[in-house]
Amino acid sequence: MTARPSAITRAVAPPARALSAAESAEPSTATAPAVLLLHGQPGSAADWDGVVRCLGERATPVAIDRPGWDGVRPASDLEGNARAALAALDARGMDRALVVGHSLGGAIAAWLAAVHPERVTALVLAAPAANLAALYPVDRWLAAPVAGEIAGSVTMAGVGLALAVPWLRRRVSAGTGIDESYLVGVRQAALKPGAWRAYAREQRTLVHDLPELELRLGAITAPTTIVAGAGDRIVPARAARELSGQIPGAQLLVSGHAGHLLPQRDPQLLADAILAALSASQPSTVRGG
């Protein structure tokens, strides 16, 4: 979760380093099918680096920093995130894409498929928080206007300060298999001004928008693959099982060794699911620039 500028707002916040192909907002000339990657909460485009490496040249990845985590725009609801995602595709001249979402990004991906079906060729939802079964009682408490904002600031500060301690960061890296450089990015993102506001705003989005999304799940026509981690302690396993029954024809895959952080812990499984979905669906089209 590095503090990278948004792929959608490069002109406003130019980066200090070269952009990867997955982040570039230039119109695409690639022939490989488009794959839109939506991170969770908190998160950034960097969450998908391992998946992008596994995909290689078999897909054209579009990884964005969502509103609230790009350092420019405030956090938004599901429709606001969907509009930002579609703007990223439009900036690259892409009509349609296979949409991949992790955690809260999974809810945004499902919303896109339900509300803007003409833009979505297929869905891959990784540890998705996309139905009411994904909520714990603490999620509703974190969505409270005052208590939630206080808790959000404490949570973000606690994560950032803990990962600032080198020996603790190395221990987390060793215990989870997540690269230490990624954890450095998490620390930086968690300590950014406004991170706690984005966190609290997105908790309210979950509580407010998931009932409406759940009503729309049955209308999704895009082929859908749900990938869950057997050890997920953030989104209950039953939520993924229920979701696979709520989205018509959805397929459920389970990673035996990953928890909630599937893009970091099992990027190959996600890449395989994406490539399988691409091969089973019509390739996305790219408008001429």
C-alpha positions in Angstrom: 0.0 0.0 0.0 2.5 2.6 -1.1 1.5 6.3 -1.3 1.6 6.4 -5.1 -0.3 9.1 -6.9 -3.5 8.0 -8.6 -3.4 6.5 -12.1 -6.4 8.7 -12.9 -4.9 12.0 -11.7 -1.3 11.9 -13.0 -1.6 15.4 -14.4 -2.5 16.8 -11.0 0.0 14.8 -9.0 2.9 13.7 -11.1 4.9 10.9 -9.7 8.6 11.1 -8.7 9.4 7.8 -10.6 8.6 6.1 -13.8 5.2 4.5 -14.0 4.6 0.9 -14.6 2.5 -0.2 -17.6 -0.3 -1.1 -15.1 -0.4 2.5 -13.8 0.1 4.6 -16.9 -2.9 6.7 -17.9 -1.8 6.9 -21.6 -4.2 5.5 -24.2 -3.5 1.8 -24.6 -2.1 0.3 -27.8 -1.9 -3.2 -26.3 -3.7 -6.1 -27.9 -3.9 -8.2 -24.8 -7.3 -8.0 -23.0 -7.8 -5.3 -20.4 -7.8 -6.3 -16.7 -9.0 -3.6 -14.2 -7.5 -4.1 -10.7 -9.3 -2.5 -7.7 -7.6 -2.6 -4.3 -9.1 -2.9 -0.9 -9.2 -0.8 2.2 -6.6 0.6 2.9 -4.6 -0.1 -0.3 -3.0 1.1 -3.5 -2.1 0.0 -7.0 1.0 -1.6 -5.5 -1.2 -4.3 -3.9 -1.4 -5.9 -7.4 2.3 -6.0 -8.2 2.7 -9.7 -7.7 -0.5 -10.5 -9.7 0.7 -8.2 -12.5 4.1 -10.1 -12.6 2.3 -13.4 -12.8 0.1 -12.2 -15.7 3.0 -11.2 -17.8 2.1 -10.1 -21.3 -1.1 -12.2 -21.4 -3.2 -9.3 -20.1 -3.1 -5.5 -20.1 -3.4 -4.6 -16.4 -4.9 -1.3 -15.2 -4.2 -0.9 -11.5 -5.4 2.4 -9.9 -5.2 4.1 -6.6 -8.9 4.5 -5.6 -10.4 7.8 -4.3 -9.3 8.4 -0.7 -6.0 6.5 -1.1 -4.5 8.5 -4.0 -3.6 11.6 -2.0 -5.8 13.8 -4.1 -9.5 12.9 -4.0 -11.7 12.1 -0.9 -13.0 8.6 -0.3 -16.3 7.9 -2.0 -19.2 5.5 -2.1 -19.5 2.4 -4.4 -20.8 4.5 -7.4 -18.2 7.1 -6.9 -15.5 4.5 -7.0 -17.1 2.9 -10.0 -17.0 6.2 -11.9 -13.3 6.6 -11.0 -12.6 3.1 -12.3 -14.5 3.8 -15.5 -12.6 7.0 -16.0 -9.4 5.1 -15.8 -10.5 2.8 -18.6 -11.8 5.8 -20.6 -8.4 7.5 -20.2 -6.8 4.4 -21.9 -9.4 4.1 -24.6 -10.7 0.8 -23.2 -14.4 0.0 -23.8 -14.5 -3.1 -21.5 -12.4 -5.0 -19.1 -12.3 -8.0 -16.9 -12.7 -6.4 -13.4 -10.8 -7.8 -10.4 -11.6 -6.5 -6.9 -10.0 -7.3 -3.5 -12.0 -6.9 -0.3 -13.9 -3.6 -0.6 -12.6 -3.5 -4.2 -14.7 -6.6 -4.7 -17.8 -4.7 -3.8 -16.9 -2.0 -6.3 -16.2 -4.6 -9.0 -19.6 -6.2 -8.3 -21.3 -2.8 -8.4 -19.7 -2.1 -11.8 -21.0 -5.4 -13.1 -24.5 -4.8 -11.8 -24.8 -1.1 -12.7 -22.5 -0.8 -15.8 -22.7 -4.3 -17.3 -21.7 -3.1 -20.7 -18.2 -2.3 -19.4 -17.5 -5.6 -17.7 -16.5 -8.8 -19.6 -16.0 -10.9 -16.4 -15.5 -10.7 -12.7 -12.8 -12.1 -10.4 -13.6 -11.2 -6.7 -10.8 -11.9 -4.2 -11.8 -12.1 -0.5 -14.7 -9.8 -1.4 -16.6 -7.7 1.1 -19.6 -7.6 -1.3 -22.6 -8.8 0.7 -24.0 -8.3 4.2 -22.5 -11.6 5.4 -19.1 -9.9 5.0 -19.9 -7.5 7.9 -19.0 -8.1 11.5 -20.6 -6.1 14.3 -17.4 -4.1 14.7 -17.8 -2.9 11.1 -21.0 -1.1 12.1 -19.3 0.4 15.1 -16.4 1.6 12.9 -19.0 3.3 10.6 -20.4 5.4 13.5 -19.8 9.2 12.7 -17.7 10.0 15.8 -16.6 6.7 17.3 -15.7 5.3 13.9 -13.5 8.3 13.0 -11.7 8.0 16.3 -11.3 4.3 15.9 -10.1 4.8 12.3 -7.4 7.2 13.3 -6.2 4.9 16.0 -6.2 1.9 13.7 -4.3 3.7 10.9 -1.8 5.2 13.4 -1.3 1.9 15.2 -0.6 0.1 11.9 1.8 2.8 10.8 3.7 3.0 14.0 4.0 -0.7 14.4 5.4 -1.2 10.9 7.9 1.7 11.6 9.7 -0.7 14.0 12.3 -2.6 11.8 12.4 -5.8 13.9 8.6 -6.0 14.1 8.2 -5.3 10.4 10.7 -8.1 9.6 8.8 -10.4 11.9 5.5 -9.6 10.2 7.2 -10.2 6.8 8.6 -13.6 7.9 5.3 -14.7 9.4 3.1 -13.7 6.5 5.4 -14.1 3.5 4.7 -10.5 2.5 7.7 -8.7 1.1 9.2 -6.2 3.6 9.3 -3.4 1.1 5.6 -3.7 0.7 5.2 -3.3 4.4 7.2 -0.1 4.3 4.7 1.2 1.8 1.9 0.2 4.1 3.5 2.1 6.9 3.8 5.2 4.8 0.2 5.0 3.6 -1.2 4.4 7.1 0.5 7.5 8.5 -0.5 9.8 5.6 -2.8 12.7 6.7 -6.3 11.8 5.7 -5.8 8.0 5.8 -8.1 7.7 8.8 -10.8 9.8 7.1 -10.7 7.5 4.1 -10.9 4.5 6.3 -13.9 5.8 8.3 -15.7 7.0 5.1 -15.3 3.6 3.5 -16.6 1.8 6.7 -19.7 4.0 6.3 -19.9 3.0 2.6 -19.8 -0.7 3.5 -22.7 -0.4 6.0 -24.7 2.0 3.8 -24.2 0.5 0.3 -24.0 -3.2 0.8 -27.7 -3.7 1.3 -28.3 -2.0 -2.1 -25.6 -4.0 -3.7 -26.9 -7.2 -2.3 -30.3 -6.5 -4.0 -28.4 -6.1 -7.4 -26.2 -9.2 -7.2 -28.8 -11.4 -8.9 -28.8 -9.2 -11.9 -25.1 -9.7 -12.6 -24.6 -11.4 -15.9 -20.8 -11.3 -16.2 -19.1 -14.7 -15.6 -17.8 -14.5 -12.0 -15.1 -16.3 -10.1 -14.8 -15.8 -6.3 -11.5 -16.5 -4.7 -11.4 -16.9 -0.9 -8.6 -17.6 1.5 -9.2 -20.5 3.9 -7.5 -18.5 6.7 -9.3 -15.2 6.1 -10.1 -13.5 9.4 -11.3 -10.2 7.9 -14.1 -11.5 5.6 -15.9 -14.6 7.0 -15.7 -17.7 4.9 -19.5 -18.0 4.9 -19.6 -14.6 3.1 -17.8 -16.0 0.0 -20.0 -19.1 0.1 -23.2 -17.0 0.2 -21.9 -14.7 -2.5 -21.3 -17.6 -4.8 -25.0 -18.4 -4.5 -26.2 -14.8 -4.9 -24.4 -14.1 -8.2 -25.8 -16.4 -10.9 -23.3 -19.0 -12.1 -20.5 -17.8 -9.8 -17.6 -20.2 -9.3 -15.9 -20.4 -5.9 -12.2 -21.2 -5.5 -10.4 -21.5 -2.1 -6.7 -20.9 -1.4 -5.6 -23.3 1.2 -2.7 -21.3 2.5 -3.7 -17.7 2.1 -5.8 -15.5 4.4 -7.3 -12.2 3.5 -4.3 -10.7 1.6 -4.7 -12.9 -1.5 -3.0 -10.5 -3.9 0.1 -10.6 -1.8 0.0 -14.1 -0.4 -1.3 -16.1 -3.5 -0.8 -13.9 -6.6 -0.4 -16.9 -8.8 -3.8 -18.3 -7.9 -5.4 -15.0 -8.7 -3.5 -14.7 -12.0 -4.6 -18.2 -12.9 -8.2 -17.3 -12.1 -7.9 -14.1 -14.2 -6.4 -15.9 -17.2 -9.0 -18.7 -17.0 -11.8 -16.0 -17.0 -10.2 -14.3 -19.9 -10.0 -17.4 -22.0 -13.7 -18.2 -21.2 -15.0 -14.7 -22.1 -14.9 -12.5 -25.1 -11.7 -10.3 -25.2 -12.1 -6.7 -24.2 -12.1 -4.2 -27.0 -9.9 -1.1 -27.3 -11.1 2.1 -29.0 -8.7 3.6 -31.5 -6.9 6.7 -30.0 
